[in-house]
Amino acid sequence: MALAKPGCQGYDAAMTTTRRKIKIVDEVSLANLFPDHVDTMESRYSRALERAGAGHAVVFSGAPLPVFLDDYNYPFKANPHFVSWLPLTSTPFCYVIYTPGDPPVLIYYQEKDYWHLPPANPEGFWTAQFDIRIVHALEDVAKHLPEDREKCIFIGEVNDEAHAFGIDRVNPGTALNMLQFNRSVKTGYELECMRAASRRGVKGHLAAEKAFRAGRSEFDIHLNYCKAVGHAENELPYGNIIALNENAAVLHYQHQSHEKPKEIKSFLIDAGARFNGYASDITRTYAKEDDEFAALIARFDALQLELVSEVRAGLDFADLHLLCHLKVARLLDEIGLAKGSADTLIESGITSAFYPHGLGHLLGIQVHDVGGHMGDDSGITIDPPSGHPFLRLTRLLEADQVLTIEPGLYVIDMLIDNLAGTPGYALINQEKLDWLRPYGGIRIEDNVRVLEDGCENLTRDAFNR
Ligand SMILES: [Mn+2]
């Protein structure tokens, strides 16, 4: 099938199969799945419009944000509601218009511009589902919008009223809550994109591990990762976390040091990739030597898989998060980092000091996908359990949701020090803490699709290919 020209910014699949020669997806199956995806989008939007009492949805891809006092823009990030319709991630000033009963319209903005390469003509498997109108000037967009603007809702970020073309109802909660709640359940097309994003990410993880084994710096490992996934830095779903030694204890470690540590002991990498706008979010931890830390990673890997094996439709994710605390407590006692019953270690705040983040989050077009705290499609929210404010997913799991399972265990001195003076502090074995500190910590993160009676592990499947 026809693919966009190499270099076209709008269409990831082209990069995948031609420019980068990475076979990570079956194009034919993607094409076959796409019509059903659009059907699902249409029925979700029809219901959202009905609830909003509106007749047309106008979904804006977005406008580039200029840098203060300068003449260039921040990297463009498309409105995720726009990307959920079609695989265009790099085309500002485009609109999808949906009117129930009609095929969706794409207003495709192809600026006449000799400073930049204008977007190529739309091509690929997805185009058959859209009534595509190419415009070359922004003022021509208005001609293709529904005339009864008061019956329209606008979905997207508006920094300039001109881009809303007189539509007053911008991001109404009634419609947005419904769309965001439903986006957690993926269509067959989306699942295939997410499998491809996992495969692409795993290519990077394998290259990164190799660079780590060869004793390279964080910066070099990062470059090897980007090259293997075929992403420029701005195309990554989030900033790579590439942490050697004690940096592994910094949850969102944001640097890539050019310095090689004198002694390299451990490596934590939290890095993902994109496919057609869908993200993977994968973490692995490695030991340099076959030592006690390597044994702890293996033990932690088993713990992570035990949690994955609990995933199924109907499970309350907050309960799984609390089960993770129980397992971490038992592990702390088992390896001698802290002594006490699981209940004591949890209640005294020790597990929260070693494992201070949530067990996982929804994943999709956004890495921390929307709707994790939503109780239903009306906007009711479910708070995280008390003492666990960072848990990003509190929903009952449903089939075909995709989420991460990412337990962690770290030596974070700030959090350990906060326990000083509490009864829990004496339960921590300082000697053992001193042993673990130079390794930083461990996090293992897989992306899983919920099934009625279990789950599909996108990450392990990609590693095992
Ligand atoms: Mn994550």
Boltz pocket constraint, residues with backbone or C-beta under 6 A from the ligand:
constraints:
  - pocket:
      binder: B
      contacts: [[A, 281], [A, 361], [A, 367], [A, 404], [A, 406], [A, 445]]
      max_distance: 6.0
